[in-house]
């Protein structure tokens, strides 16, 4: 840990609440479509549509809204009414207006680390929405650099590390997704702390455990201070 110079934080479900709002909206969508298919079948159809559309729409609320509309058309065999489409659009607008709820210990950790390390926010998703959430969170002044990307894979982290002008071993990523926050950084030779969140999107789940000398599993974000 003595070689760490830059600490990057994921945003959604690491700094603030995010995924529960998506699951809440998914439940409302499934309830709305139960005249056509059971809840679990609608959920599966929506997930398949979302994954198929990632390459076109990326991540975030707008992407989910478009996928809900497409899934509704498919599930209903093109019989879904305009009223249902309007409701789906309203679901998306309601999500975009959700308050920002910081997770426990986040500001305490940022305050303790600011000045000792360069702090970075590294997240993926819709640029406009992520910028809005960051401003509303009140955390923007803690960060030396903000990185909002369409995807979080090894090339994206490699570009970020090069931009920061450090070798990978001086970079630490803290996040809730093993798939997006942890594994790509470890593969590049960086360090990673995993802080699990109680709700994870099915697409982000990883079945296997990680054993790596640069990896730490934390019970909470506050536990990071024991290592830094």
N, C-alpha and C positions, 0 to 999 in steps of 0.2 A: 504493500500500500504506500510505501514511502516514495515511490516513483510517480504516483498519480499527480497530474497537474490540471487536468480538465475533468469535470464531472458533468455528464449529460443526464437530464431527467426526461423520461417520457411524460406526456401530459395527461391524456385521458386515462382515468382509473389508477394513476400514479400520483398526480398532483390534485386532481379533482374528480368528482363523480361523473360518470359518463354512461357506461354500459347499462345500468338499471333503466335509464330513460329509453334506450333502444328496446330492451326486453318488454317494458311497459307498453310501448307502441306496438310491438309485435303481437302482444296479447290482444290488444284492441283490434288489430287487423284480423287476427284469427277468429275472434269472436264475431266480427262483422261478416266473415266469409263462411260461417258454419252452416249456412243453408246449402252450401255446395259440397263441402268436405269437412271431416272431423278436424278438430283443432290441431292435432299432431301432424296431419297430412298437409294442412295449410302451411304450418311452420316449416315443414320439410321443403315444400314447394317454393316458399319465399327464400329460404337459405340457398337452394339451388340456383334460383334466379339472381340473387345477390352475388354469389360467387362467379357466375357466368358473366355478370356485368362489371366486375372489378376492373378488367382491362379497359373498359370504355368509360366508366364513371368514377373509378377510384373508390375511396372510403368516405364515410360521413353521412349526414342526415339527408342531403339532397340525393345522394346515390340510393339510399334506402327508400326514399319516397318514390323515385322513379321505378325501382324494382317492385315495390308494393303495387303500383299501378299496373305494371306488366304482369305480375303474378295474378292479380285480380282478374285481368282479362283472360288469362290462360285457364285459371281454375274454374271460372264461370262459363268457359267456352264462348267467350265474347258476348255474354248476356248481361254482364254487370252494368248497372245504370250509372248515369251521370252523377246522381246524388252520392253514390259510393265513391266515385273518383274524387268528388269535392271533399268528402270526409277524409280521404287519404291525404290529400293536399293539406288539409287542416291539421292532420296528425303531424306532418312535417313542420308546419309553421309553429305548432305548439312546442315541438322539440327545440327549435331554434331559439325560442324565447325562454327556455328553462333557466333558472338561476344557477350561478356557479357555486358549488358547495365544495370547499377545500377538504381534503381528507385529513384525518387526525395526524398531527405532528409535522405536516408539510412545511408550514412557515417557520416552525422551530428549527427544523433541519436546515432550511435555506439560510436563516439568520446565522446559524452556527458555522456554516461552511463558507459564507460570503467573505471574501477577503483572503481566505486561505487557499482557495482554488478558483480557477475560472469556471463559472457555472454556465451551462448551456441548456436550453430546452430543445429537445429533438423529438418531434412528433410527426405523425402522418395524418392525412385527412384533407378536408376542404380548406383552402387557404383563408377565405373570408371568415368562415365559422371558427377556425382555430385562432385567428387573430382576435376575433370578437371575444372568445372565451378567455384568452390571455389577458386582455385589457380589463375585462370584468372581474377577473380573479384577483387583481391587485398585486400580482407577483412579478410583473414585467421588469421592475427595477433590479431584481435579484440577478438577472441573466446578462452575461457578457455577449451572448449570441443567441439568436432564435433561428431554428432550422425547421421548416415545415415542408415535408416532402410528400409525394404521392405514394411512395412505397418505402419500406424500411428493410432493405436487403444489403448484402455486403457491399455492392458498389456505392450505395447511398452513404453508408458509414465511412467507406474509404474516402469518398469525396469530402465529407465533413472533417475527418481527421486531417486530411491534407490541407484543407482550408484553415484549420486551427494551427497548422504548422508544428505538429507534434508527432512522434512515433506512436503506434497503436498501444504500446505498453504504458504510455502516460495518460491513456484515456479510460475512463470508467463510465459505464452506462447503468442507470438505475431505472427499472421499469417493471411492469406487471405481466408482460407477454414474453414467454420463453421464445416463441417463434419470431417475434419482431424486434424485441429489445435485447435479448440475451444471446442467442445462438450466433447471429451474424457477427456480433462484436467479438465473441470468443474465437470465432473462426479466423478473424483478422489479427488476433494476438492481443486484443484489449482485455479489460476487466469488466465484469458485469455483476450487479446485485439484483436478484429477483425478489420483488415484493408482491406476492400473490394478492389478487383481489377476489372477493367472494363470487363475482359474476364475470364470466369470460365468454366472449362470442365463440361459437363452435369452430369457426374457421381459424381462430388463433390458438386452439388447444394443441398441446403436444403430449403424446402418450408416454414417451420414454423419459427417464430421469437423466440429469446432466451431472457428470463427474468431470471436473476440470480444475486445475490449480488456480485459475483466475476467477473462479465462480464462487459466489456466496448466496445462500438462501436465507432470506430475512423473514422474520415474523411481521415486522412493520417497518415503515420507512425510518422511524426514529432509531431503529437498531443499527442503521448505517453509521451513526455517530460513534459506535463502539469500535469501528474499524478505521475511521478517518480522523 
